[in-house]
Amino acid sequence: MGMRDGRRGARVRGTGTRGAGARRFVRLLPWLLIGVGLLIDLASPPTVTAVPLFAAAPLVAAPFFSFAGTAGAGIVSVLAVVGIRLWDGVVLDVVPVTELLTLVTVSVLALLINGVVRRGSEQLASARAIAETAMRAVLPTPEERIGGLLVAARYEAAQADEFVGGDLYAVVDTPHGVRLVLGDVRGKGLDAVGAVAVVIGAFREAAETELSLEGVAQRLERALAREGERRGGLDSMEGFVTVVLAEIPTGSGALRIVNRGHPEPLLLHADGRLDVLAPSRPAMPIGMGLETWPDRSEEWEMPPGSTLLVFTDGLSEARDAAGSFYDPEERLRGRIFPGPEELLSALTDDVRLHTGGRSTDDMALLAVGRPALGQPARRRTVRIVGRTGG
């Protein structure tokens, strides 16, 4: 997407190199401390000691090394001091014995610290695995083609290797056409996963039975209210959820949307034009105790070859190093994509370059395309066509 992205790419590589360098330094630090301690002790009179450096080595290793690595740092420190005192011929004096006892004590404490850190890491990994499993169960990847439409979805976690948050999406084929929801629950963790499960479950049921999108929105409102009462209040359900509900009737070029406090979706046309689907009247998020909120769907035309893009604020609020927000409207206007999958691939790559890999919020993306006449049913990998010199 132009020369600006090349400079951002260099920043990403620079950030990764600095992170790898910091990790290597931490791994070397205990041995550097021991080496510096040896040089100081060998180059100075017996009255000068570098025992604090030797004692620091196993303590530095404890949070980052394995049990064996931490023990190794402690043993090497003790052996180094023993060797120096043998060289000086003062092993059995009071001061050397006290130094050795101090080193042994510190090394044992380092091993205890290492054990606590490892147990905490294991418990955190276990809780994260449970949350990720629950999240994947309620937020499965949609099929490539639903109700004759091309579908693609992405969930980009703010932290690498994590899949726990409050963003949600679902696409279902119903008697009323293809209906979809994308939303953002306030908060993260297992409570947010619980709220996601409630919203997704209520949506899948309501999408099949409700005659209108307004009815679906009210069903979500009631479902969150019931669950909040069951758990003792809205706070335990993370408070509220911003959502976009959309309906694409079968055999029609219409697109209906109910937006409850969510960022405006975008409609990308086959010729590069872009429409911002802003509601004519702002609406409050669901789950705020406003069951009588007068929902009203709004309708746009969705011609063949166009793609609906719905996203959470993790996209529009992504910042670069200078603090500038990512503007999906500006970045996508005038660009042509073969289909929803290619659109989301390009978009996630561009956001990653914009932020330099420093995202602070999860990001959910959902793209639904109406195929043009003769467009293949299966996805294919082709080059993305963009503006020259952009």
C-alpha positions as a Python dict, from the first residue, in 0.01 Angstrom:
ca = {
    (1, 'M'): (0, 0, 0),
    (2, 'G'): (274, 243, -91),
    (3, 'M'): (603, 376, 37),
    (4, 'R'): (456, 472, 376),
    (5, 'D'): (397, 105, 443),
    (6, 'G'): (759, 28, 355),
    (7, 'R'): (875, 264, 628),
    (8, 'R'): (625, 110, 870),
    (9, 'G'): (749, -235, 775),
    (10, 'A'): (1101, -125, 868),
    (11, 'R'): (967, -15, 1207),
    (12, 'V'): (805, -357, 1258),
    (13, 'R'): (1131, -534, 1179),
    (14, 'G'): (1317, -292, 1407),
    (15, 'T'): (1074, -360, 1691),
    (16, 'G'): (1113, -737, 1648),
    (17, 'T'): (1493, -709, 1641),
    (18, 'R'): (1497, -500, 1958),
    (19, 'G'): (1270, -751, 2133),
    (20, 'A'): (1490, -1044, 2032),
    (21, 'G'): (1799, -852, 2142),
    (22, 'A'): (1647, -780, 2484),
    (23, 'R'): (1562, -1149, 2532),
    (24, 'R'): (1916, -1253, 2442),
    (25, 'F'): (2060, -997, 2685),
    (26, 'V'): (1841, -1127, 2969),
    (27, 'R'): (1955, -1483, 2895),
    (28, 'L'): (2320, -1374, 2906),
    (29, 'L'): (2296, -1141, 3205),
    (30, 'P'): (2354, -1399, 3485),
    (31, 'W'): (2670, -1522, 3312),
    (32, 'L'): (2786, -1166, 3248),
    (33, 'L'): (2743, -1090, 3617),
    (34, 'I'): (2954, -1394, 3708),
    (35, 'G'): (3220, -1300, 3451),
    (36, 'V'): (3243, -941, 3572),
    (37, 'G'): (3261, -1066, 3931),
    (38, 'L'): (3554, -1294, 3842),
    (39, 'L'): (3741, -1009, 3674),
    (40, 'I'): (3689, -777, 3970),
    (41, 'D'): (3794, -1035, 4229),
    (42, 'L'): (4103, -1149, 4035),
    (43, 'A'): (4217, -795, 3960),
    (44, 'S'): (4169, -656, 4312),
    (45, 'P'): (4320, -728, 4656),
    (46, 'P'): (4157, -994, 4879),
    (47, 'T'): (3987, -723, 5085),
    (48, 'V'): (3769, -630, 4784),
    (49, 'T'): (3487, -871, 4702),
    (50, 'A'): (3242, -903, 4414),
    (51, 'V'): (3011, -1143, 4597),
    (52, 'P'): (2703, -918, 4537),
    (53, 'L'): (2746, -976, 4163),
    (54, 'F'): (2769, -1353, 4213),
    (55, 'A'): (2461, -1344, 4436),
    (56, 'A'): (2267, -1145, 4178),
    (57, 'A'): (2322, -1406, 3904),
    (58, 'P'): (2079, -1677, 4031),
    (59, 'L'): (1826, -1411, 4134),
    (60, 'V'): (1828, -1266, 3781),
    (61, 'A'): (1796, -1617, 3635),
    (62, 'A'): (1502, -1720, 3858),
    (63, 'P'): (1214, -1546, 3670),
    (64, 'F'): (1344, -1626, 3321),
    (65, 'F'): (1536, -1956, 3336),
    (66, 'S'): (1422, -2312, 3394),
    (67, 'F'): (1478, -2479, 3731),
    (68, 'A'): (1795, -2640, 3598),
    (69, 'G'): (1917, -2310, 3452),
    (70, 'T'): (1858, -2127, 3781),
    (71, 'A'): (2033, -2402, 3975),
    (72, 'G'): (2320, -2387, 3725),
    (73, 'A'): (2363, -2013, 3778),
    (74, 'G'): (2374, -2066, 4156),
    (75, 'I'): (2623, -2354, 4136),
    (76, 'V'): (2854, -2165, 3900),
    (77, 'S'): (2845, -1862, 4133),
    (78, 'V'): (2938, -2074, 4435),
    (79, 'L'): (3214, -2256, 4246),
    (80, 'A'): (3353, -1924, 4119),
    (81, 'V'): (3379, -1785, 4472),
    (82, 'V'): (3534, -2110, 4601),
    (83, 'G'): (3790, -2100, 4320),
    (84, 'I'): (3881, -1738, 4393),
    (85, 'R'): (3921, -1802, 4764),
    (86, 'L'): (4139, -2108, 4692),
    (87, 'W'): (4352, -1887, 4470),
    (88, 'D'): (4379, -1636, 4757),
    (89, 'G'): (4441, -1917, 5012),
    (90, 'V'): (4170, -1794, 5251),
    (91, 'V'): (3891, -2051, 5205),
    (92, 'L'): (3843, -2129, 5574),
    (93, 'D'): (3847, -1774, 5705),
    (94, 'V'): (3532, -1631, 5859),
    (95, 'V'): (3460, -1388, 5576),
    (96, 'P'): (3488, -1642, 5288),
    (97, 'V'): (3272, -1894, 5478),
    (98, 'T'): (3011, -1623, 5538),
    (99, 'E'): (3020, -1531, 5168),
    (100, 'L'): (2967, -1893, 5066),
    (101, 'L'): (2678, -1939, 5309),
    (102, 'T'): (2521, -1620, 5172),
    (103, 'L'): (2557, -1743, 4814),
    (104, 'V'): (2407, -2083, 4896),
    (105, 'T'): (2114, -1917, 5077),
    (106, 'V'): (2050, -1677, 4789),
    (107, 'S'): (2067, -1965, 4538),
    (108, 'V'): (1809, -2165, 4734),
    (109, 'L'): (1584, -1860, 4749),
    (110, 'A'): (1628, -1818, 4371),
    (111, 'L'): (1514, -2177, 4321),
    (112, 'L'): (1206, -2112, 4536),
    (113, 'I'): (1128, -1798, 4335),
    (114, 'N'): (1170, -1996, 4013),
    (115, 'G'): (923, -2257, 4137),
    (116, 'V'): (664, -1992, 4227),
    (117, 'V'): (702, -1823, 3888),
    (118, 'R'): (670, -2152, 3701),
    (119, 'R'): (358, -2254, 3894),
    (120, 'G'): (202, -1914, 3831),
    (121, 'S'): (285, -1940, 3461),
    (122, 'E'): (132, -2288, 3442),
    (123, 'Q'): (-187, -2172, 3614),
    (124, 'L'): (-208, -1870, 3383),
    (125, 'A'): (-153, -2091, 3078),
    (126, 'S'): (-423, -2330, 3199),
    (127, 'A'): (-675, -2049, 3256),
    (128, 'R'): (-589, -1900, 2918),
    (129, 'A'): (-632, -2237, 2746),
    (130, 'I'): (-974, -2282, 2906),
    (131, 'A'): (-1082, -1934, 2801),
    (132, 'E'): (-950, -1981, 2447),
    (133, 'T'): (-1132, -2314, 2415),
    (134, 'A'): (-1455, -2155, 2533),
    (135, 'M'): (-1406, -1861, 2297),
    (136, 'R'): (-1344, -2083, 1995),
    (137, 'A'): (-1652, -2289, 2082),
    (138, 'V'): (-1884, -1987, 2076),
    (139, 'L'): (-1699, -1801, 1797),
    (140, 'P'): (-1630, -2054, 1520),
    (141, 'T'): (-1498, -1949, 1180),
    (142, 'P'): (-1794, -1909, 943),
    (143, 'E'): (-1822, -2103, 620),
    (144, 'E'): (-1673, -1952, 305),
    (145, 'R'): (-2013, -1929, 137),
    (146, 'I'): (-2343, -1876, 318),
    (147, 'G'): (-2672, -1825, 140),
    (148, 'G'): (-2498, -1750, -188),
    (149, 'L'): (-2273, -1483, -28),
    (150, 'L'): (-1895, -1493, 17),
    (151, 'V'): (-1794, -1465, 384),
    (152, 'A'): (-1465, -1408, 566),
    (153, 'A'): (-1390, -1329, 932),
    (154, 'R'): (-1086, -1242, 1140),
    (155, 'Y'): (-1019, -1216, 1512),
    (156, 'E'): (-693, -1035, 1588),
    (157, 'A'): (-601, -1045, 1957),
    (158, 'A'): (-409, -751, 2101),
    (159, 'Q'): (-159, -991, 2260),
    (160, 'A'): (14, -1252, 2048),
    (161, 'D'): (-106, -1613, 2092),
    (162, 'E'): (-418, -1506, 2278),
    (163, 'F'): (-778, -1556, 2172),
    (164, 'V'): (-967, -1422, 2471),
    (165, 'G'): (-1173, -1107, 2454),
    (166, 'G'): (-1513, -952, 2410),
    (167, 'D'): (-1537, -920, 2032),
    (168, 'L'): (-1796, -1139, 1860),
    (169, 'Y'): (-1942, -1221, 1521),
    (170, 'A'): (-2178, -1471, 1360),
    (171, 'V'): (-2336, -1524, 1019),
    (172, 'V'): (-2644, -1744, 963),
    (173, 'D'): (-2864, -1830, 666),
    (174, 'T'): (-3227, -1783, 766),
    (175, 'P'): (-3571, -1783, 595),
    (176, 'H'): (-3539, -1403, 588),
    (177, 'G'): (-3201, -1405, 414),
    (178, 'V'): (-2847, -1400, 548),
    (179, 'R'): (-2829, -1231, 886),
    (180, 'L'): (-2514, -1137, 1073),
    (181, 'V'): (-2402, -979, 1396),
    (182, 'L'): (-2072, -825, 1497),
    (183, 'G'): (-2023, -672, 1838),
    (184, 'D'): (-1790, -570, 2116),
    (185, 'V'): (-1849, -655, 2482),
    (186, 'R'): (-1703, -417, 2736),
    (187, 'G'): (-1418, -598, 2910),
    (188, 'K'): (-1208, -908, 2857),
    (189, 'G'): (-1144, -1249, 3010),
    (190, 'L'): (-1386, -1522, 3110),
    (191, 'D'): (-1667, -1279, 3200),
    (192, 'A'): (-1647, -1132, 2850),
    (193, 'V'): (-1650, -1481, 2700),
    (194, 'G'): (-1969, -1550, 2898),
    (195, 'A'): (-2132, -1235, 2760),
    (196, 'V'): (-2022, -1330, 2407),
    (197, 'A'): (-2184, -1673, 2450),
    (198, 'V'): (-2512, -1515, 2562),
    (199, 'V'): (-2523, -1271, 2268),
    (200, 'I'): (-2425, -1530, 2007),
    (201, 'G'): (-2673, -1784, 2142),
    (202, 'A'): (-2957, -1534, 2150),
    (203, 'F'): (-2872, -1410, 1802),
    (204, 'R'): (-2870, -1757, 1643),
    (205, 'E'): (-3212, -1832, 1785),
    (206, 'A'): (-3366, -1490, 1716),
    (207, 'A'): (-3225, -1468, 1362),
    (208, 'E'): (-3426, -1775, 1263),
    (209, 'T'): (-3755, -1675, 1420),
    (210, 'E'): (-3783, -1296, 1432),
    (211, 'L'): (-3945, -1131, 1130),
    (212, 'S'): (-3734, -815, 1152),
    (213, 'L'): (-3388, -700, 1258),
    (214, 'E'): (-3555, -478, 1516),
    (215, 'G'): (-3702, -793, 1672),
    (216, 'V'): (-3359, -956, 1678),
    (217, 'A'): (-3212, -653, 1856),
    (218, 'Q'): (-3484, -664, 2121),
    (219, 'R'): (-3424, -1036, 2176),
    (220, 'L'): (-3055, -965, 2239),
    (221, 'E'): (-3154, -690, 2481),
    (222, 'R'): (-3378, -922, 2678),
    (223, 'A'): (-3122, -1204, 2680),
    (224, 'L'): (-2855, -979, 2831),
    (225, 'A'): (-3102, -842, 3085),
    (226, 'R'): (-3199, -1194, 3198),
    (227, 'E'): (-2839, -1305, 3227),
    (228, 'G'): (-2746, -989, 3414),
    (229, 'E'): (-3024, -1052, 3667),
    (230, 'R'): (-2916, -1415, 3703),
    (231, 'R'): (-2559, -1310, 3777),
    (232, 'G'): (-2660, -1034, 4014),
    (233, 'G'): (-2634, -723, 3798),
    (234, 'L'): (-2510, -585, 3469),
    (235, 'D'): (-2154, -536, 3593),
    (236, 'S'): (-2105, -912, 3610),
    (237, 'M'): (-2212, -923, 3244),
    (238, 'E'): (-1956, -652, 3152),
    (239, 'G'): (-2227, -385, 3134),
    (240, 'F'): (-2314, -343, 2765),
    (241, 'V'): (-2243, -456, 2411),
    (242, 'T'): (-2216, -245, 2097),
    (243, 'V'): (-2347, -438, 1795),
    (244, 'V'): (-2421, -413, 1427),
    (245, 'L'): (-2701, -637, 1298),
    (246, 'A'): (-2736, -679, 923),
    (247, 'E'): (-2974, -860, 690),
    (248, 'I'): (-2918, -937, 322),
    (249, 'P'): (-3245, -1078, 182),
    (250, 'T'): (-3219, -1364, -65),
    (251, 'G'): (-3260, -1260, -428),
    (252, 'S'): (-3260, -891, -342),
    (253, 'G'): (-3004, -615, -374),
    (254, 'A'): (-3104, -469, -38),
    (255, 'L'): (-2896, -444, 278),
    (256, 'R'): (-3066, -369, 610),
    (257, 'I'): (-2874, -265, 921),
    (258, 'V'): (-2948, -194, 1287),
    (259, 'N'): (-2654, -21, 1457),
    (260, 'R'): (-2652, -6, 1836),
    (261, 'G'): (-2363, 223, 1929),
    (262, 'H'): (-2107, 52, 1704),
    (263, 'P'): (-1857, 191, 1448),
    (264, 'E'): (-2022, 245, 1110),
    (265, 'P'): (-1981, -42, 860),
    (266, 'L'): (-1832, 21, 517),
    (267, 'L'): (-1965, -90, 180),
    (268, 'L'): (-1691, -143, -79),
    (269, 'H'): (-1804, -140, -443),
    (270, 'A'): (-1650, -338, -727),
    (271, 'D'): (-1516, -19, -889),
    (272, 'G'): (-1335, 104, -575),
    (273, 'R'): (-1609, 336, -448),
    (274, 'L'): (-1678, 322, -76),
    (275, 'D'): (-1987, 412, 127),
    (276, 'V'): (-1993, 472, 502),
    (277, 'L'): (-2316, 320, 632),
    (278, 'A'): (-2378, 570, 910),
    (279, 'P'): (-2717, 552, 1086),
    (280, 'S'): (-2939, 856, 1051),
    (281, 'R'): (-2996, 853, 1427),
    (282, 'P'): (-2743, 734, 1691),
    (283, 'A'): (-2855, 447, 1913),
    (284, 'M'): (-2743, 320, 2252),
    (285, 'P'): (-2562, -15, 2296),
    (286, 'I'): (-2764, -315, 2407),
    (287, 'G'): (-2751, -431, 2767),
    (288, 'M'): (-2801, -85, 2921),
    (289, 'G'): (-3149, -157, 3057),
    (290, 'L'): (-3323, 11, 2765),
    (291, 'E'): (-3549, -266, 2640),
    (292, 'T'): (-3796, -16, 2498),
    (293, 'W'): (-3532, 158, 2284),
    (294, 'P'): (-3703, 227, 1947),
    (295, 'D'): (-3486, 22, 1711),
    (296, 'R'): (-3516, 108, 1347),
    (297, 'S'): (-3337, -64, 1060),
    (298, 'E'): (-3202, 138, 771),
    (299, 'E'): (-3168, 13, 416),
    (300, 'W'): (-2899, 52, 152),
    (301, 'E'): (-2843, -100, -190),
    (302, 'M'): (-2581, -377, -207),
    (303, 'P'): (-2511, -437, -578),
    (304, 'P'): (-2330, -747, -717),
    (305, 'G'): (-1954, -732, -664),
    (306, 'S'): (-1982, -519, -349),
    (307, 'T'): (-1858, -621, -3),
    (308, 'L'): (-1990, -526, 339),
    (309, 'L'): (-1715, -471, 597),
    (310, 'V'): (-1807, -466, 967),
    (311, 'F'): (-1543, -419, 1237),
    (312, 'T'): (-1489, -341, 1603),
    (313, 'D'): (-1317, -27, 1730),
    (314, 'G'): (-991, -220, 1762),
    (315, 'L'): (-952, -132, 1392),
    (316, 'S'): (-1057, 233, 1390),
    (317, 'E'): (-875, 312, 1718),
    (318, 'A'): (-546, 143, 1628),
    (319, 'R'): (-265, 400, 1665),
    (320, 'D'): (75, 438, 1510),
    (321, 'A'): (389, 550, 1693),
    (322, 'A'): (284, 916, 1656),
    (323, 'G'): (-61, 848, 1805),
    (324, 'S'): (-254, 879, 1478),
    (325, 'F'): (-564, 660, 1445),
    (326, 'Y'): (-600, 411, 1163),
    (327, 'D'): (-861, 532, 913),
    (328, 'P'): (-1012, 233, 728),
    (329, 'E'): (-1222, 462, 508),
    (330, 'E'): (-917, 651, 383),
    (331, 'R'): (-704, 338, 344),
    (332, 'L'): (-967, 136, 154),
    (333, 'R'): (-1127, 399, -65),
    (334, 'G'): (-1037, 347, -431),
    (335, 'R'): (-897, -2, -379),
    (336, 'I'): (-1025, -318, -545),
    (337, 'F'): (-1019, -662, -382),
    (338, 'P'): (-1106, -997, -543),
    (339, 'G'): (-1321, -1101, -246),
    (340, 'P'): (-1379, -1078, 131),
    (341, 'E'): (-1085, -1305, 221),
    (342, 'E'): (-836, -1094, 28),
    (343, 'L'): (-985, -776, 173),
    (344, 'L'): (-937, -894, 533),
    (345, 'S'): (-587, -1027, 465),
    (346, 'A'): (-477, -693, 323),
    (347, 'L'): (-652, -498, 597),
    (348, 'T'): (-500, -691, 890),
    (349, 'D'): (-153, -664, 735),
    (350, 'D'): (-197, -289, 687),
    (351, 'V'): (-315, -235, 1045),
    (352, 'R'): (-19, -435, 1175),
    (353, 'L'): (215, -212, 978),
    (354, 'H'): (35, 101, 1099),
    (355, 'T'): (70, 8, 1466),
    (356, 'G'): (418, -141, 1437),
    (357, 'G'): (282, -455, 1604),
    (358, 'R'): (178, -259, 1916),
    (359, 'S'): (-201, -313, 1913),
    (360, 'T'): (-368, -242, 2247),
    (361, 'D'): (-718, -373, 2172),
    (362, 'D'): (-865, -683, 2013),
    (363, 'M'): (-1000, -649, 1662),
    (364, 'A'): (-1283, -844, 1496),
    (365, 'L'): (-1350, -812, 1124),
    (366, 'L'): (-1634, -956, 918),
    (367, 'A'): (-1664, -918, 541),
    (368, 'V'): (-1961, -1038, 336),
    (369, 'G'): (-1955, -1007, -43),
    (370, 'R'): (-2233, -1037, -298),
    (371, 'P'): (-2073, -1220, -594),
    (372, 'A'): (-2088, -1060, -935),
    (373, 'L'): (-2210, -1257, -1235),
    (374, 'G'): (-1953, -1523, -1323),
    (375, 'Q'): (-1750, -1478, -1003),
    (376, 'P'): (-1611, -1819, -893),
    (377, 'A'): (-1772, -1981, -593),
    (378, 'R'): (-1442, -2080, -432),
    (379, 'R'): (-1175, -1844, -305),
    (380, 'R'): (-860, -1798, -501),
    (381, 'T'): (-536, -1620, -429),
    (382, 'V'): (-480, -1327, -664),
    (383, 'R'): (-289, -1001, -645),
    (384, 'I'): (-470, -713, -480),
    (385, 'V'): (-526, -421, -717),
    (386, 'G'): (-458, -82, -558),
    (387, 'R'): (-393, 277, -650),
    (388, 'T'): (-55, 344, -802),
    (389, 'G'): (176, 554, -593),
    (390, 'G'): (-61, 534, -293),
}
